[in-house]
Amino acid sequence: MRSGNKLIDLADLAASQWGLFTTAQARAIGFSAQRIARLADHGTIERLRHGVYRISGAPSVPHEQLRAAWLLIKPAVATGERLDADHPGVVSHRSAARLHDLGDLDADVMEFAVAGRKQSRLTDVRYRIARAGRDRWTLLDGLPVSTVLATIDDLAADHLDGGHLASVVRDAVTTNLVDTDDLIAALGQHAHKYGITPGDGAGLLDRLLTEAGIPESTLALSRRLVAGGTAADIAATVSP
């Protein structure tokens, strides 16, 4: 393959991956490590982190380091192929909360849920074993990300401190990003960790919303709705 054609192929690949590509992907289409290094020296490509480059001139995209770290989960596999899988490696936990704009959590370590046990040598990347279910992730700006409900479930399973979990739940409920009945069911699995009667998801939700500063008058209405079997309306009662 001629050199110019290889560059076109590399550019086409990067165009489907936010302007990014991995060293393994470049090698698969005929680029040696030395050639990749020369392209970087000449400014044709830019190194984002070890093993991931951006085509020079491609616009920077939000959460670029997170995208680069996601590519490195399976560095030889193109994005499109990975997204066709049941579990492509999913942005999860605190990183997912940040992408969903939930709460105010530190997310300096990029967290991903993967299908099997995997270790990272990178200090800013953490892998978790994914919980089963295609319904636990969605595409967000082209990245597979834990759904809002799955993110809250994962954070509660990790026993995130109550104040931070409260801010995440508040934002999810007040912006109608989660079905309240589903949220109550998910929180019920973790109620005992937060000093609530085991299985009492409504009680944990009530405590979290109280801690997040939702007015007592609104919470009182929410409690009546839960008792009356119309918990799905709670989101409307706590909207700003």
N, C-alpha and C positions, 0 to 999 in steps of 0.2 A: 504493500500500500504506500502511495506517495506521501511525503511529509505533509503537504498541504491538505490532503484528504484526511489524514489523521487529525489535524488540528480542527477541521470542520466537524469530524465525528466527536471530538472532545467537547467542542462548543455546543453541539446538539445535546450531548449527554448532560452537560452542566445546565443548559437551558431548562431541562425538565426537573432540575433539582435546585431551584433557587439560585442558579449561577454557580453551584458548587460541584465538586467531584472529589473522589478519594484517590489516593495513590494506587490502590488496588484496581480501581476501575480504569484508571489511565493505563496501567500496565496491561490490562486485558485487551486494550485496543492498540497495543504496540508501542507504548512509551516506556523507555527505560528510566531507571531512577536518575541517571545522569541527564537525560533529556528533560525530565521534569525539573531538575535543579537548574538547568540552563534557562528554561522558560521563566522560572521564578527570578533568576538573576537579571533577565532582560525585561522584566516587568510585564510579561505576557500573562502571567498568572500571579496570584497573591496567596501566600500561605496564611491560612486562618488559624490552624493548630496542627500538631503533628499528624500527618496523614490526610489532611483535608485542605483543598485549595479553592479559591474563587477565580473565575475568568476575569481578568482585568477589564474594567468598563461595565461589568454587570452591577446593577444597583445593589447596595446593601439592603438586606431585608430584616424585619424585626426578628429578634431572638436568633440571630445568626449563629452564635456559638452553640445554642441548644440544637439547632438544625445540624450543625457540623458533628456534634456529639452523637446525634441520632444516626447519622450516616455511618458512623464508626461502629455501631452495633453489629452490622453486617457489611463491612466496607467493600466487599466485592460485588454486592447485589445492588442493582439499580432500584431507585425509589419506586417506580411503577410496579416492578415485580414484587417488591416487599409489601406494598399496599394491597396487593391481591391476596395476600396470605391472611389466615384467620387471626393471627397475632403477629404483627410486624415489628414488635417492640414499641412500647407506648410511653409517651411522656406521662408521668404519674406523680402522685403525692404533692409535695410543695411546688414542684415545677408546673404541674397541671393547674394547681390553684392560681399560680401567677398568670398563666395563659388565659384562664377563665376570669381573671381579675377578681378573685375572691379573697377577702381578708387582707391581712398585712403580715405576710409570712416572709422570713428570710429564705431565699432560694439560691444561695451561693453554690450549693451542690446540685448538679443537674440529675434528676431522678427519672429512671425508666423502669417500667415493668416488662420483663422478658419471659419467654415461654419456659426456659430452663435455667438451671443455675449458671451464673456467669459472673466473673470477677473483673474488676477494672483496676488497672495500675494508675489511673488518673485520679488525683486527689479531688477533682471537682466533678466526678461522675460516680453515681451509685446505681447499681442494678438491684431490682427486686424481682422475686418470682411472681409472675402475673397470676391473679385470680382468674378462674375460668369464666368465659362468657364474651361472645362477640358484642353483646349489648353493653359492655363495660367501657368501650372506647368509641370515639367519633373523630372525624377529620376537622381540624381547626386550622385555617390558613395553610392547608396542605400537609399538616403534621398529624399523625395519629395521637390523640390525647385522651386520657381517661375522661369519661363523662363527668358532669358536675356531681351527680349522685355517687358514682364510683369513687371520685376524688374525696368526697366527704367520708364515705365508707372506709377508704384506705387510711385517711388521716386519723379517724376515730379508732381504727384497729391498731394504729401505731401509738395510741393514747397521747395524741397531741394535747398540750395543755388546754384547759377549758376556755381560757380567755381567747386564745388564737382560734380554736375551733368555733367559738361563738361568733367571731367576726366572719369566718368563712360561711357559716350557716346563715347568719344575718344577710349577707350579700346575696347568697343563693336564693333565699326566700323572698327578699324584698324586690329582687329583679326578675322574679318568676322563672328562674332557670331550672327549677326542680319541682317535680310533683310532690306535694306535701305528704300525701299518703305514703308514697314510696320512701320519702325521707324519714318519716316516723318509723316505718318498718326497718330501714337500714340502721337508724340510731338505736332501735330496740336491741339489736345484737350487741351493742357496746355500752348500754346504760349502766351496767354494774361497775364498769371501770370509772365512772364519774359519780359514783355514790348514789345512783338512782336504782329503784327496784328493778331487778333483771327483767328485760323484755319491755320495759316501760319507755318506748321511744317518744311518746307524746310528752311524758314527764321530762325527759332529757331535752327535747326541743324547747319546752317551756323554760327550762333553766338556762339554756344557751341564749335564747332570745332575751331573757331578763338580763343576763350578764352583758349582752351586747348593747343594752340601753334602749330596747323597745319599750314604749310607754306601757304602764300597768293597765290602762284602760283598753289598749289594743290586745294585750295578753289575755285579759278577762274575756273578751269576745272570742279570741282564739280557743280558749278552754271550752267555752260553750259549744263552739262549732265541732270540736273534737268529740265532745260528749254526745252531740247530736248526729254524728256520723257524716258530717260534711267537711272533713278536714281539708279537702282540696281548696276550700275558700280561704284558708288562712293566709295564703300569699297576698290576696287582695287586701286583707285587713291590716297587714303590716307594711304595705307599700308606703314609701315616703309621701 
